[in-house]
Amino acid sequence: MNAANFLQYIVSGTAYTLGVTLIALPLGLLIGLVLALVYVYGGKAGSRSMQAYSIVLRGIPPIVLLFILYFVVSGAINLSPFAAGALALGIVSSAYQMEIIRGAILSVDAGQMMAARAVGLSRLEAIRSVVLPQAFRYAIAPWSNEVAIVIKDSSLVYALGVPEVLRRAQLIGASNQNYLLAYGAAATIYFILVWLANKSLVGLEKRLAIPGSH
């Protein structure tokens, strides 16, 4: 295999890397949003249960949960390696995204909720129309860190045989013993993906910045 085919083979694994990331991130965001609302507005019981969820999920290595989903749960619901990997990373990410959104909600001035209720909005309407739009803007900066983490953690699905970037680099390196070039190419791809994602989110944060918030 010549150098061009060598690199093309590794780069083609980016589709799997992006696929895992683009499933795990929105899944984690959806779950994290619901759990953050329970955390902030669910009273003591909600707060304590969400705190426990956060501690447990953040204390388990993502690859352990990935193995549990694939080797244990998939026996009942027939998960593919790709699906198990994306689902596991989404669940782990939900704990971190819950904390990000919770912090962002608490950053919104409490007077905003009081003003919304004073003009006749229900609590749910005030959360949806007043609190969350501002909270999401505050969350962009810390969320960019989670995006970078999920992109890099997507490499863990190689352990299940998913032919993403790291798995392909491993196979190429083993075939020609040029591990430096193979893993160097993989590292470059991950770096570019993280850099592009963070650059895009920095631009989004600037466009959506709340006047007077900085």
Secondary structure, 3 states (H helix, E strand, C coil): CCHHHHHHHHHCCHHHHHHHHHHHHHHHHHHHHHHHHHHHHCHHHHHHHHHHHHHHHHHCCHHHHHHHHHHHHHHHHCCCHHHHHHHHHHHHHHHHHHHHHHHHHHHCCHHHHHHHHHCCCCHHHHHHHHHHHHHHHHHHHHHHHHHHHHHHHHHHHHHHCCCCHHHHHHHHHHHHCCHHHHHHHHHHHHHHHHHHHHHHHHHHHHHHCCCCCC
